[in-house]
């Protein structure tokens, strides 16, 4: 097994403002249109991502930055995306 995935967390649980790299996407957990939309938006292994905002009460979508785009993902979709958190940059 890839040891990178041992350190990964789901995008759904990544803290706000934490930069990460997409480690894996569990395509089988997604419906066809959802998977196609993620690919069209550029979600793939190795892409930089950051959680910008979560809806209150933990039920709504998650706003993420991928490249220069901001996209809203349903929590179930974000849960299928595994990411590797990046260390905070030194100031």
HTML snippet that shows the backbone in 3Dmol.js (N, CA, C, O; Angstrom):
<script src="https://3Dmol.org/build/3Dmol-min.js"></script>
<div id="view" style="width:600px;height:400px;position:relative"></div>
<script>
const pdb = `
ATOM      1  N   UNK A   1       0.846  -1.200   0.000  1.00  0.00           N
ATOM      2  CA  UNK A   1       0.000   0.000   0.000  1.00  0.00           C
ATOM      3  C   UNK A   1       0.877   1.245   0.000  1.00  0.00           C
ATOM      4  O   UNK A   1       1.959   1.253   0.589  1.00  0.00           O
ATOM      5  N   UNK A   2       0.416   2.271  -0.648  1.00  0.00           N
ATOM      6  CA  UNK A   2       1.132   3.530  -0.740  1.00  0.00           C
ATOM      7  C   UNK A   2       1.135   4.204   0.631  1.00  0.00           C
ATOM      8  O   UNK A   2       0.073   4.451   1.202  1.00  0.00           O
ATOM      9  N   UNK A   3       2.331   4.504   1.167  1.00  0.00           N
ATOM     10  CA  UNK A   3       2.404   5.108   2.497  1.00  0.00           C
ATOM     11  C   UNK A   3       1.866   6.527   2.515  1.00  0.00           C
ATOM     12  O   UNK A   3       1.514   7.034   3.580  1.00  0.00           O
ATOM     13  N   UNK A   4       1.793   7.187   1.352  1.00  0.00           N
ATOM     14  CA  UNK A   4       1.203   8.531   1.313  1.00  0.00           C
ATOM     15  C   UNK A   4      -0.251   8.482   1.746  1.00  0.00           C
ATOM     16  O   UNK A   4      -0.728   9.394   2.421  1.00  0.00           O
ATOM     17  N   UNK A   5      -0.957   7.431   1.364  1.00  0.00           N
ATOM     18  CA  UNK A   5      -2.369   7.334   1.729  1.00  0.00           C
ATOM     19  C   UNK A   5      -2.541   7.100   3.225  1.00  0.00           C
ATOM     20  O   UNK A   5      -3.595   7.412   3.779  1.00  0.00           O
ATOM     21  N   UNK A   6      -1.518   6.554   3.889  1.00  0.00           N
ATOM     22  CA  UNK A   6      -1.592   6.371   5.333  1.00  0.00           C
ATOM     23  C   UNK A   6      -1.671   7.714   6.052  1.00  0.00           C
ATOM     24  O   UNK A   6      -2.251   7.803   7.134  1.00  0.00           O
ATOM     25  N   UNK A   7      -1.098   8.753   5.464  1.00  0.00           N
ATOM     26  CA  UNK A   7      -1.082  10.088   6.071  1.00  0.00           C
ATOM     27  C   UNK A   7      -2.201  10.968   5.543  1.00  0.00           C
ATOM     28  O   UNK A   7      -2.329  12.120   5.956  1.00  0.00           O
ATOM     29  N   UNK A   8      -3.007  10.444   4.643  1.00  0.00           N
ATOM     30  CA  UNK A   8      -4.035  11.270   4.013  1.00  0.00           C
ATOM     31  C   UNK A   8      -5.288  11.376   4.882  1.00  0.00           C
ATOM     32  O   UNK A   8      -5.547  10.539   5.747  1.00  0.00           O
ATOM     33  N   UNK A   9      -6.044  12.426   4.620  1.00  0.00           N
ATOM     34  CA  UNK A   9      -7.343  12.645   5.259  1.00  0.00           C
ATOM     35  C   UNK A   9      -8.324  12.965   4.145  1.00  0.00           C
ATOM     36  O   UNK A   9      -7.914  13.292   3.031  1.00  0.00           O
ATOM     37  N   UNK A  10      -9.596  12.876   4.432  1.00  0.00           N
ATOM     38  CA  UNK A  10     -10.565  13.239   3.401  1.00  0.00           C
ATOM     39  C   UNK A  10     -10.650  14.763   3.307  1.00  0.00           C
ATOM     40  O   UNK A  10     -10.432  15.472   4.290  1.00  0.00           O
ATOM     41  N   UNK A  11     -10.964  15.242   2.135  1.00  0.00           N
ATOM     42  CA  UNK A  11     -11.125  16.686   1.941  1.00  0.00           C
ATOM     43  C   UNK A  11     -12.230  17.214   2.849  1.00  0.00           C
ATOM     44  O   UNK A  11     -12.199  18.373   3.262  1.00  0.00           O
ATOM     45  N   UNK A  12     -13.188  16.377   3.152  1.00  0.00           N
ATOM     46  CA  UNK A  12     -14.299  16.751   4.038  1.00  0.00           C
ATOM     47  C   UNK A  12     -13.809  17.143   5.431  1.00  0.00           C
ATOM     48  O   UNK A  12     -14.415  17.999   6.075  1.00  0.00           O
ATOM     49  N   UNK A  13     -12.716  16.528   5.907  1.00  0.00           N
ATOM     50  CA  UNK A  13     -12.223  16.782   7.265  1.00  0.00           C
ATOM     51  C   UNK A  13     -10.999  17.686   7.302  1.00  0.00           C
ATOM     52  O   UNK A  13     -10.507  18.002   8.385  1.00  0.00           O
ATOM     53  N   UNK A  14     -10.499  18.107   6.157  1.00  0.00           N
ATOM     54  CA  UNK A  14      -9.332  18.991   6.123  1.00  0.00           C
ATOM     55  C   UNK A  14      -9.689  20.321   6.779  1.00  0.00           C
ATOM     56  O   UNK A  14     -10.727  20.903   6.462  1.00  0.00           O
ATOM     57  N   UNK A  15      -8.841  20.815   7.696  1.00  0.00           N
ATOM     58  CA  UNK A  15      -9.141  22.101   8.339  1.00  0.00           C
ATOM     59  C   UNK A  15      -9.180  23.250   7.336  1.00  0.00           C
ATOM     60  O   UNK A  15      -8.516  23.205   6.300  1.00  0.00           O
ATOM     61  N   UNK A  16      -9.959  24.273   7.651  1.00  0.00           N
ATOM     62  CA  UNK A  16     -10.014  25.468   6.804  1.00  0.00           C
ATOM     63  C   UNK A  16      -8.631  26.090   6.676  1.00  0.00           C
ATOM     64  O   UNK A  16      -7.832  26.079   7.612  1.00  0.00           O
ATOM     65  N   UNK A  17      -8.373  26.631   5.493  1.00  0.00           N
ATOM     66  CA  UNK A  17      -7.134  27.357   5.175  1.00  0.00           C
ATOM     67  C   UNK A  17      -5.902  26.458   5.166  1.00  0.00           C
ATOM     68  O   UNK A  17      -4.782  26.961   5.069  1.00  0.00           O
ATOM     69  N   UNK A  18      -6.078  25.160   5.262  1.00  0.00           N
ATOM     70  CA  UNK A  18      -4.968  24.206   5.206  1.00  0.00           C
ATOM     71  C   UNK A  18      -4.760  23.788   3.756  1.00  0.00           C
ATOM     72  O   UNK A  18      -5.679  23.277   3.115  1.00  0.00           O
ATOM     73  N   UNK A  19      -3.570  24.002   3.246  1.00  0.00           N
ATOM     74  CA  UNK A  19      -3.257  23.582   1.883  1.00  0.00           C
ATOM     75  C   UNK A  19      -2.980  22.089   1.875  1.00  0.00           C
ATOM     76  O   UNK A  19      -2.440  21.540   2.835  1.00  0.00           O
ATOM     77  N   UNK A  20      -3.354  21.439   0.781  1.00  0.00           N
ATOM     78  CA  UNK A  20      -3.155  19.994   0.658  1.00  0.00           C
ATOM     79  C   UNK A  20      -2.993  19.636  -0.818  1.00  0.00           C
ATOM     80  O   UNK A  20      -3.253  20.445  -1.709  1.00  0.00           O
ATOM     81  N   UNK A  21      -2.562  18.414  -1.041  1.00  0.00           N
ATOM     82  CA  UNK A  21      -2.444  17.870  -2.390  1.00  0.00           C
ATOM     83  C   UNK A  21      -3.367  16.661  -2.475  1.00  0.00           C
ATOM     84  O   UNK A  21      -3.404  15.835  -1.563  1.00  0.00           O
ATOM     85  N   UNK A  22      -4.106  16.562  -3.562  1.00  0.00           N
ATOM     86  CA  UNK A  22      -4.999  15.420  -3.747  1.00  0.00           C
ATOM     87  C   UNK A  22      -4.151  14.156  -3.891  1.00  0.00           C
ATOM     88  O   UNK A  22      -3.310  14.059  -4.784  1.00  0.00           O
ATOM     89  N   UNK A  23      -4.382  13.193  -3.001  1.00  0.00           N
ATOM     90  CA  UNK A  23      -3.638  11.932  -3.018  1.00  0.00           C
ATOM     91  C   UNK A  23      -4.383  10.860  -3.805  1.00  0.00           C
ATOM     92  O   UNK A  23      -3.768  10.060  -4.510  1.00  0.00           O
ATOM     93  N   UNK A  24      -5.697  10.846  -3.686  1.00  0.00           N
ATOM     94  CA  UNK A  24      -6.505   9.836  -4.376  1.00  0.00           C
ATOM     95  C   UNK A  24      -7.955  10.289  -4.397  1.00  0.00           C
ATOM     96  O   UNK A  24      -8.404  11.042  -3.533  1.00  0.00           O
ATOM     97  N   UNK A  25      -8.667   9.819  -5.390  1.00  0.00           N
ATOM     98  CA  UNK A  25     -10.109  10.058  -5.466  1.00  0.00           C
ATOM     99  C   UNK A  25     -10.774   8.702  -5.619  1.00  0.00           C
ATOM    100  O   UNK A  25     -10.431   7.929  -6.513  1.00  0.00           O
ATOM    101  N   UNK A  26     -11.721   8.421  -4.746  1.00  0.00           N
ATOM    102  CA  UNK A  26     -12.437   7.149  -4.780  1.00  0.00           C
ATOM    103  C   UNK A  26     -13.584   7.280  -5.784  1.00  0.00           C
ATOM    104  O   UNK A  26     -14.734   7.514  -5.413  1.00  0.00           O
ATOM    105  N   UNK A  27     -13.239   7.122  -7.069  1.00  0.00           N
ATOM    106  CA  UNK A  27     -14.201   7.328  -8.144  1.00  0.00           C
ATOM    107  C   UNK A  27     -15.429   6.426  -8.007  1.00  0.00           C
ATOM    108  O   UNK A  27     -16.531   6.827  -8.381  1.00  0.00           O
ATOM    109  N   UNK A  28     -15.252   5.217  -7.477  1.00  0.00           N
ATOM    110  CA  UNK A  28     -16.362   4.269  -7.357  1.00  0.00           C
ATOM    111  C   UNK A  28     -17.435   4.764  -6.386  1.00  0.00           C
ATOM    112  O   UNK A  28     -18.586   4.337  -6.474  1.00  0.00           O
ATOM    113  N   UNK A  29     -17.074   5.658  -5.462  1.00  0.00           N
ATOM    114  CA  UNK A  29     -18.049   6.205  -4.511  1.00  0.00           C
ATOM    115  C   UNK A  29     -18.912   7.299  -5.128  1.00  0.00           C
ATOM    116  O   UNK A  29     -19.903   7.720  -4.532  1.00  0.00           O
ATOM    117  N   UNK A  30     -18.544   7.756  -6.307  1.00  0.00           N
ATOM    118  CA  UNK A  30     -19.238   8.880  -6.926  1.00  0.00           C
ATOM    119  C   UNK A  30     -20.138   8.416  -8.060  1.00  0.00           C
ATOM    120  O   UNK A  30     -19.813   7.471  -8.779  1.00  0.00           O
ATOM    121  N   UNK A  31     -21.266   9.085  -8.213  1.00  0.00           N
ATOM    122  CA  UNK A  31     -22.129   8.831  -9.370  1.00  0.00           C
ATOM    123  C   UNK A  31     -21.410   9.332 -10.623  1.00  0.00           C
ATOM    124  O   UNK A  31     -20.544  10.203 -10.540  1.00  0.00           O
ATOM    125  N   UNK A  32     -21.763   8.793 -11.756  1.00  0.00           N
ATOM    126  CA  UNK A  32     -21.118   9.166 -13.010  1.00  0.00           C
ATOM    127  C   UNK A  32     -21.054  10.661 -13.263  1.00  0.00           C
ATOM    128  O   UNK A  32     -19.980  11.175 -13.577  1.00  0.00           O
ATOM    129  N   UNK A  33     -22.181  11.387 -13.137  1.00  0.00           N
ATOM    130  CA  UNK A  33     -22.138  12.837 -13.371  1.00  0.00           C
ATOM    131  C   UNK A  33     -21.239  13.582 -12.376  1.00  0.00           C
ATOM    132  O   UNK A  33     -20.581  14.555 -12.743  1.00  0.00           O
ATOM    133  N   UNK A  34     -21.212  13.124 -11.115  1.00  0.00           N
ATOM    134  CA  UNK A  34     -20.336  13.761 -10.122  1.00  0.00           C
ATOM    135  C   UNK A  34     -18.872  13.558 -10.481  1.00  0.00           C
ATOM    136  O   UNK A  34     -18.080  14.498 -10.418  1.00  0.00           O
ATOM    137  N   UNK A  35     -18.508  12.338 -10.856  1.00  0.00           N
ATOM    138  CA  UNK A  35     -17.127  12.037 -11.230  1.00  0.00           C
ATOM    139  C   UNK A  35     -16.724  12.856 -12.458  1.00  0.00           C
ATOM    140  O   UNK A  35     -15.621  13.400 -12.508  1.00  0.00           O
ATOM    141  N   UNK A  36     -17.601  12.941 -13.431  1.00  0.00           N
ATOM    142  CA  UNK A  36     -17.314  13.712 -14.651  1.00  0.00           C
ATOM    143  C   UNK A  36     -17.109  15.186 -14.308  1.00  0.00           C
ATOM    144  O   UNK A  36     -16.199  15.829 -14.831  1.00  0.00           O
ATOM    145  N   UNK A  37     -17.954  15.715 -13.433  1.00  0.00           N
ATOM    146  CA  UNK A  37     -17.838  17.128 -13.036  1.00  0.00           C
ATOM    147  C   UNK A  37     -16.501  17.380 -12.342  1.00  0.00           C
ATOM    148  O   UNK A  37     -15.842  18.383 -12.618  1.00  0.00           O
ATOM    149  N   UNK A  38     -16.093  16.478 -11.441  1.00  0.00           N
ATOM    150  CA  UNK A  38     -14.800  16.654 -10.775  1.00  0.00           C
ATOM    151  C   UNK A  38     -13.664  16.684 -11.780  1.00  0.00           C
ATOM    152  O   UNK A  38     -12.761  17.516 -11.681  1.00  0.00           O
ATOM    153  N   UNK A  39     -13.706  15.781 -12.745  1.00  0.00           N
ATOM    154  CA  UNK A  39     -12.649  15.754 -13.770  1.00  0.00           C
ATOM    155  C   UNK A  39     -12.650  17.033 -14.588  1.00  0.00           C
ATOM    156  O   UNK A  39     -11.590  17.580 -14.894  1.00  0.00           O
ATOM    157  N   UNK A  40     -13.834  17.511 -14.942  1.00  0.00           N
ATOM    158  CA  UNK A  40     -13.936  18.750 -15.717  1.00  0.00           C
ATOM    159  C   UNK A  40     -13.402  19.950 -14.937  1.00  0.00           C
ATOM    160  O   UNK A  40     -12.842  20.875 -15.526  1.00  0.00           O
ATOM    161  N   UNK A  41     -13.572  19.936 -13.625  1.00  0.00           N
ATOM    162  CA  UNK A  41     -13.076  21.022 -12.784  1.00  0.00           C
ATOM    163  C   UNK A  41     -11.578  20.919 -12.521  1.00  0.00           C
ATOM    164  O   UNK A  41     -10.975  21.852 -11.992  1.00  0.00           O
ATOM    165  N   UNK A  42     -10.975  19.794 -12.887  1.00  0.00           N
ATOM    166  CA  UNK A  42      -9.537  19.631 -12.721  1.00  0.00           C
ATOM    167  C   UNK A  42      -9.114  18.840 -11.504  1.00  0.00           C
ATOM    168  O   UNK A  42      -7.923  18.781 -11.198  1.00  0.00           O
ATOM    169  N   UNK A  43     -10.063  18.226 -10.795  1.00  0.00           N
ATOM    170  CA  UNK A  43      -9.695  17.404  -9.645  1.00  0.00           C
ATOM    171  C   UNK A  43      -9.033  16.128 -10.132  1.00  0.00           C
ATOM    172  O   UNK A  43      -9.623  15.365 -10.897  1.00  0.00           O
ATOM    173  N   UNK A  44      -7.806  15.898  -9.686  1.00  0.00           N
ATOM    174  CA  UNK A  44      -7.064  14.688 -10.013  1.00  0.00           C
ATOM    175  C   UNK A  44      -5.914  14.579  -9.024  1.00  0.00           C
ATOM    176  O   UNK A  44      -5.626  15.534  -8.301  1.00  0.00           O
ATOM    177  N   UNK A  45      -5.259  13.438  -8.983  1.00  0.00           N
ATOM    178  CA  UNK A  45      -4.130  13.257  -8.080  1.00  0.00           C
ATOM    179  C   UNK A  45      -3.043  14.281  -8.382  1.00  0.00           C
ATOM    180  O   UNK A  45      -2.750  14.577  -9.541  1.00  0.00           O
ATOM    181  N   UNK A  46      -2.446  14.819  -7.310  1.00  0.00           N
ATOM    182  CA  UNK A  46      -1.357  15.775  -7.448  1.00  0.00           C
ATOM    183  C   UNK A  46      -1.772  17.227  -7.511  1.00  0.00           C
ATOM    184  O   UNK A  46      -0.911  18.105  -7.540  1.00  0.00           O
ATOM    185  N   UNK A  47      -3.068  17.510  -7.533  1.00  0.00           N
ATOM    186  CA  UNK A  47      -3.564  18.887  -7.635  1.00  0.00           C
ATOM    187  C   UNK A  47      -3.602  19.533  -6.249  1.00  0.00           C
ATOM    188  O   UNK A  47      -3.962  18.887  -5.265  1.00  0.00           O
ATOM    189  N   UNK A  48      -3.225  20.818  -6.179  1.00  0.00           N
ATOM    190  CA  UNK A  48      -3.305  21.576  -4.924  1.00  0.00           C
ATOM    191  C   UNK A  48      -4.747  21.952  -4.646  1.00  0.00           C
ATOM    192  O   UNK A  48      -5.494  22.312  -5.555  1.00  0.00           O
ATOM    193  N   UNK A  49      -5.132  21.865  -3.371  1.00  0.00           N
ATOM    194  CA  UNK A  49      -6.499  22.188  -2.965  1.00  0.00           C
ATOM    195  C   UNK A  49      -6.459  22.815  -1.572  1.00  0.00           C
ATOM    196  O   UNK A  49      -5.540  22.569  -0.790  1.00  0.00           O
ATOM    197  N   UNK A  50      -7.465  23.621  -1.281  1.00  0.00           N
ATOM    198  CA  UNK A  50      -7.579  24.265   0.028  1.00  0.00           C
ATOM    199  C   UNK A  50      -9.054  24.425   0.362  1.00  0.00           C
ATOM    200  O   UNK A  50      -9.840  24.834  -0.493  1.00  0.00           O
ATOM    201  N   UNK A  51      -9.442  24.108   1.597  1.00  0.00           N
ATOM    202  CA  UNK A  51     -10.818  24.335   2.055  1.00  0.00           C
ATOM    203  C   UNK A  51     -10.918  25.783   2.498  1.00  0.00           C
ATOM    204  O   UNK A  51     -10.160  26.236   3.357  1.00  0.00           O
ATOM    205  N   UNK A  52     -11.858  26.504   1.908  1.00  0.00           N
ATOM    206  CA  UNK A  52     -12.037  27.918   2.231  1.00  0.00           C
ATOM    207  C   UNK A  52     -13.150  28.160   3.242  1.00  0.00           C
ATOM    208  O   UNK A  52     -13.038  29.033   4.102  1.00  0.00           O
ATOM    209  N   UNK A  53     -14.231  27.375   3.132  1.00  0.00           N
ATOM    210  CA  UNK A  53     -15.404  27.629   3.978  1.00  0.00           C
ATOM    211  C   UNK A  53     -16.262  26.379   4.058  1.00  0.00           C
ATOM    212  O   UNK A  53     -16.335  25.599   3.108  1.00  0.00           O
ATOM    213  N   UNK A  54     -16.904  26.199   5.187  1.00  0.00           N
ATOM    214  CA  UNK A  54     -17.889  25.132   5.377  1.00  0.00           C
ATOM    215  C   UNK A  54     -19.212  25.758   5.772  1.00  0.00           C
ATOM    216  O   UNK A  54     -19.252  26.735   6.521  1.00  0.00           O
ATOM    217  N   UNK A  55     -20.280  25.197   5.271  1.00  0.00           N
ATOM    218  CA  UNK A  55     -21.610  25.666   5.669  1.00  0.00           C
ATOM    219  C   UNK A  55     -21.804  25.387   7.159  1.00  0.00           C
ATOM    220  O   UNK A  55     -21.251  24.431   7.703  1.00  0.00           O
ATOM    221  N   UNK A  56     -22.592  26.231   7.802  1.00  0.00           N
ATOM    222  CA  UNK A  56     -22.845  26.050   9.227  1.00  0.00           C
ATOM    223  C   UNK A  56     -23.638  24.774   9.490  1.00  0.00           C
ATOM    224  O   UNK A  56     -24.321  24.266   8.601  1.00  0.00           O
ATOM    225  N   UNK A  57     -23.547  24.277  10.669  1.00  0.00           N
ATOM    226  CA  UNK A  57     -24.244  23.085  11.140  1.00  0.00           C
ATOM    227  C   UNK A  57     -23.759  21.795  10.483  1.00  0.00           C
ATOM    228  O   UNK A  57     -24.367  20.743  10.682  1.00  0.00           O
ATOM    229  N   UNK A  58     -22.694  21.851   9.717  1.00  0.00           N
ATOM    230  CA  UNK A  58     -22.064  20.646   9.201  1.00  0.00           C
ATOM    231  C   UNK A  58     -22.829  19.865   8.158  1.00  0.00           C
ATOM    232  O   UNK A  58     -22.481  18.714   7.893  1.00  0.00           O
ATOM    233  N   UNK A  59     -23.850  20.434   7.556  1.00  0.00           N
ATOM    234  CA  UNK A  59     -24.641  19.677   6.592  1.00  0.00           C
ATOM    235  C   UNK A  59     -24.523  20.184   5.163  1.00  0.00           C
ATOM    236  O   UNK A  59     -24.816  19.447   4.221  1.00  0.00           O
ATOM    237  N   UNK A  60     -24.106  21.404   4.989  1.00  0.00           N
ATOM    238  CA  UNK A  60     -24.087  21.999   3.661  1.00  0.00           C
ATOM    239  C   UNK A  60     -22.790  21.742   2.919  1.00  0.00           C
ATOM    240  O   UNK A  60     -21.968  20.934   3.350  1.00  0.00           O
ATOM    241  N   UNK A  61     -22.610  22.426   1.808  1.00  0.00           N
ATOM    242  CA  UNK A  61     -21.434  22.213   0.969  1.00  0.00           C
ATOM    243  C   UNK A  61     -20.157  22.790   1.580  1.00  0.00           C
ATOM    244  O   UNK A  61     -20.182  23.541   2.555  1.00  0.00           O
ATOM    245  N   UNK A  62     -19.049  22.405   0.963  1.00  0.00           N
ATOM    246  CA  UNK A  62     -17.723  22.882   1.351  1.00  0.00           C
ATOM    247  C   UNK A  62     -17.172  23.675   0.168  1.00  0.00           C
ATOM    248  O   UNK A  62     -17.160  23.182  -0.959  1.00  0.00           O
ATOM    249  N   UNK A  63     -16.718  24.897   0.421  1.00  0.00           N
ATOM    250  CA  UNK A  63     -16.096  25.704  -0.626  1.00  0.00           C
ATOM    251  C   UNK A  63     -14.600  25.408  -0.633  1.00  0.00           C
ATOM    252  O   UNK A  63     -13.934  25.503   0.398  1.00  0.00           O
ATOM    253  N   UNK A  64     -14.081  25.050  -1.802  1.00  0.00           N
ATOM    254  CA  UNK A  64     -12.671  24.690  -1.947  1.00  0.00           C
ATOM    255  C   UNK A  64     -12.036  25.509  -3.052  1.00  0.00           C
ATOM    256  O   UNK A  64     -12.694  25.906  -4.013  1.00  0.00           O
ATOM    257  N   UNK A  65     -10.754  25.753  -2.899  1.00  0.00           N
ATOM    258  CA  UNK A  65      -9.993  26.383  -3.963  1.00  0.00           C
ATOM    259  C   UNK A  65      -9.171  25.300  -4.637  1.00  0.00           C
ATOM    260  O   UNK A  65      -8.455  24.545  -3.979  1.00  0.00           O
ATOM    261  N   UNK A  66      -9.282  25.230  -5.952  1.00  0.00           N
ATOM    262  CA  UNK A  66      -8.452  24.350  -6.754  1.00  0.00           C
ATOM    263  C   UNK A  66      -7.866  25.220  -7.850  1.00  0.00           C
ATOM    264  O   UNK A  66      -8.593  25.739  -8.697  1.00  0.00           O
ATOM    265  N   UNK A  67      -6.562  25.376  -7.831  1.00  0.00           N
ATOM    266  CA  UNK A  67      -5.933  26.336  -8.731  1.00  0.00           C
ATOM    267  C   UNK A  67      -6.417  27.724  -8.382  1.00  0.00           C
ATOM    268  O   UNK A  67      -6.301  28.159  -7.236  1.00  0.00           O
ATOM    269  N   UNK A  68      -6.961  28.425  -9.369  1.00  0.00           N
ATOM    270  CA  UNK A  68      -7.491  29.769  -9.117  1.00  0.00           C
ATOM    271  C   UNK A  68      -9.005  29.777  -9.029  1.00  0.00           C
ATOM    272  O   UNK A  68      -9.614  30.841  -8.920  1.00  0.00           O
ATOM    273  N   UNK A  69      -9.623  28.598  -9.075  1.00  0.00           N
ATOM    274  CA  UNK A  69     -11.088  28.493  -9.007  1.00  0.00           C
ATOM    275  C   UNK A  69     -11.550  28.213  -7.587  1.00  0.00           C
ATOM    276  O   UNK A  69     -10.845  27.583  -6.799  1.00  0.00           O
ATOM    277  N   UNK A  70     -12.734  28.689  -7.280  1.00  0.00           N
ATOM    278  CA  UNK A  70     -13.407  28.313  -6.045  1.00  0.00           C
ATOM    279  C   UNK A  70     -14.630  27.500  -6.449  1.00  0.00           C
ATOM    280  O   UNK A  70     -15.443  27.943  -7.260  1.00  0.00           O
ATOM    281  N   UNK A  71     -14.750  26.310  -5.877  1.00  0.00           N
ATOM    282  CA  UNK A  71     -15.875  25.430  -6.203  1.00  0.00           C
ATOM    283  C   UNK A  71     -16.534  24.971  -4.912  1.00  0.00           C
ATOM    284  O   UNK A  71     -15.891  24.872  -3.868  1.00  0.00           O
ATOM    285  N   UNK A  72     -17.821  24.693  -5.003  1.00  0.00           N
ATOM    286  CA  UNK A  72     -18.575  24.148  -3.872  1.00  0.00           C
ATOM    287  C   UNK A  72     -18.785  22.664  -4.126  1.00  0.00           C
ATOM    288  O   UNK A  72     -19.222  22.258  -5.203  1.00  0.00           O
ATOM    289  N   UNK A  73     -18.465  21.856  -3.112  1.00  0.00           N
ATOM    290  CA  UNK A  73     -18.631  20.402  -3.204  1.00  0.00           C
ATOM    291  C   UNK A  73     -19.576  19.918  -2.123  1.00  0.00           C
ATOM    292  O   UNK A  73     -19.523  20.380  -0.983  1.00  0.00           O
ATOM    293  N   UNK A  74     -20.435  18.992  -2.485  1.00  0.00           N
ATOM    294  CA  UNK A  74     -21.249  18.338  -1.454  1.00  0.00           C
ATOM    295  C   UNK A  74     -20.312  17.565  -0.535  1.00  0.00           C
ATOM    296  O   UNK A  74     -19.243  17.124  -0.958  1.00  0.00           O
ATOM    297  N   UNK A  75     -20.709  17.406   0.701  1.00  0.00           N
ATOM    298  CA  UNK A  75     -19.852  16.713   1.669  1.00  0.00           C
ATOM    299  C   UNK A  75     -19.562  15.274   1.264  1.00  0.00           C
ATOM    300  O   UNK A  75     -18.459  14.781   1.499  1.00  0.00           O
ATOM    301  N   UNK A  76     -20.526  14.597   0.664  1.00  0.00           N
ATOM    302  CA  UNK A  76     -20.300  13.216   0.230  1.00  0.00           C
ATOM    303  C   UNK A  76     -19.224  13.152  -0.851  1.00  0.00           C
ATOM    304  O   UNK A  76     -18.423  12.218  -0.885  1.00  0.00           O
ATOM    305  N   UNK A  77     -19.212  14.140  -1.723  1.00  0.00           N
ATOM    306  CA  UNK A  77     -18.190  14.189  -2.774  1.00  0.00           C
ATOM    307  C   UNK A  77     -16.828  14.494  -2.145  1.00  0.00           C
ATOM    308  O   UNK A  77     -15.835  13.844  -2.472  1.00  0.00           O
ATOM    309  N   UNK A  78     -16.779  15.477  -1.248  1.00  0.00           N
ATOM    310  CA  UNK A  78     -15.522  15.818  -0.572  1.00  0.00           C
ATOM    311  C   UNK A  78     -14.991  14.627   0.221  1.00  0.00           C
ATOM    312  O   UNK A  78     -13.778  14.464   0.350  1.00  0.00           O
ATOM    313  N   UNK A  79     -15.879  13.798   0.750  1.00  0.00           N
ATOM    314  CA  UNK A  79     -15.465  12.624   1.507  1.00  0.00           C
ATOM    315  C   UNK A  79     -14.801  11.559   0.655  1.00  0.00           C
ATOM    316  O   UNK A  79     -14.085  10.705   1.177  1.00  0.00           O
ATOM    317  N   UNK A  80     -15.029  11.599  -0.654  1.00  0.00           N
ATOM    318  CA  UNK A  80     -14.409  10.631  -1.568  1.00  0.00           C
ATOM    319  C   UNK A  80     -13.036  11.084  -2.049  1.00  0.00           C
ATOM    320  O   UNK A  80     -12.359  10.354  -2.773  1.00  0.00           O
ATOM    321  N   UNK A  81     -12.624  12.278  -1.653  1.00  0.00           N
ATOM    322  CA  UNK A  81     -11.329  12.827  -2.080  1.00  0.00           C
ATOM    323  C   UNK A  81     -10.353  12.750  -0.910  1.00  0.00           C
ATOM    324  O   UNK A  81     -10.586  13.358   0.135  1.00  0.00           O
ATOM    325  N   UNK A  82      -9.266  12.007  -1.080  1.00  0.00           N
ATOM    326  CA  UNK A  82      -8.227  11.888  -0.062  1.00  0.00           C
ATOM    327  C   UNK A  82      -7.116  12.878  -0.375  1.00  0.00           C
ATOM    328  O   UNK A  82      -6.659  12.962  -1.515  1.00  0.00           O
ATOM    329  N   UNK A  83      -6.680  13.629   0.635  1.00  0.00           N
ATOM    330  CA  UNK A  83      -5.648  14.646   0.436  1.00  0.00           C
ATOM    331  C   UNK A  83      -4.519  14.477   1.438  1.00  0.00           C
ATOM    332  O   UNK A  83      -4.697  13.911   2.517  1.00  0.00           O
ATOM    333  N   UNK A  84      -3.357  14.979   1.057  1.00  0.00           N
ATOM    334  CA  UNK A  84      -2.191  15.018   1.945  1.00  0.00           C
ATOM    335  C   UNK A  84      -1.999  16.450   2.414  1.00  0.00           C
ATOM    336  O   UNK A  84      -1.640  17.309   1.608  1.00  0.00           O
ATOM    337  N   UNK A  85      -2.231  16.738   3.707  1.00  0.00           N
ATOM    338  CA  UNK A  85      -2.022  18.103   4.199  1.00  0.00           C
ATOM    339  C   UNK A  85      -0.568  18.525   4.025  1.00  0.00           C
ATOM    340  O   UNK A  85       0.353  17.737   4.239  1.00  0.00           O
ATOM    341  N   UNK A  86      -0.382  19.773   3.634  1.00  0.00           N
ATOM    342  CA  UNK A  86       0.950  20.334   3.452  1.00  0.00           C
ATOM    343  C   UNK A  86       1.350  21.068   4.724  1.00  0.00           C
ATOM    344  O   UNK A  86       0.506  21.668   5.389  1.00  0.00           O
ATOM    345  N   UNK A  87       2.644  21.021   5.064  1.00  0.00           N
ATOM    346  CA  UNK A  87       3.087  21.778   6.241  1.00  0.00           C
ATOM    347  C   UNK A  87       2.856  23.269   6.032  1.00  0.00           C
ATOM    348  O   UNK A  87       2.947  23.770   4.911  1.00  0.00           O
ATOM    349  N   UNK A  88       2.560  23.967   7.112  1.00  0.00           N
ATOM    350  CA  UNK A  88       2.347  25.399   7.036  1.00  0.00           C
ATOM    351  C   UNK A  88       3.649  26.085   6.627  1.00  0.00           C
ATOM    352  O   UNK A  88       4.732  25.697   7.065  1.00  0.00           O
ATOM    353  N   UNK A  89       3.529  27.099   5.789  1.00  0.00           N
ATOM    354  CA  UNK A  89       4.708  27.829   5.340  1.00  0.00           C
ATOM    355  C   UNK A  89       5.267  28.661   6.486  1.00  0.00           C
ATOM    356  O   UNK A  89       4.518  29.240   7.272  1.00  0.00           O
ATOM    357  N   UNK A  90       6.586  28.711   6.571  1.00  0.00           N
ATOM    358  CA  UNK A  90       7.241  29.521   7.606  1.00  0.00           C
ATOM    359  C   UNK A  90       7.052  30.988   7.275  1.00  0.00           C
ATOM    360  O   UNK A  90       7.132  31.389   6.115  1.00  0.00           O
ATOM    361  N   UNK A  91       6.802  31.782   8.301  1.00  0.00           N
ATOM    362  CA  UNK A  91       6.584  33.220   8.068  1.00  0.00           C
ATOM    363  C   UNK A  91       7.779  34.004   8.456  1.00  0.00           C
ATOM    364  O   UNK A  91       7.781  35.228   8.331  1.00  0.00           O
TER     365      UNK A  91
END
`;
const viewer = $3Dmol.createViewer("view");
viewer.addModel(pdb, "pdb");
viewer.setStyle({}, {cartoon: {color: "spectrum"}});
viewer.zoomTo();
viewer.render();
</script>
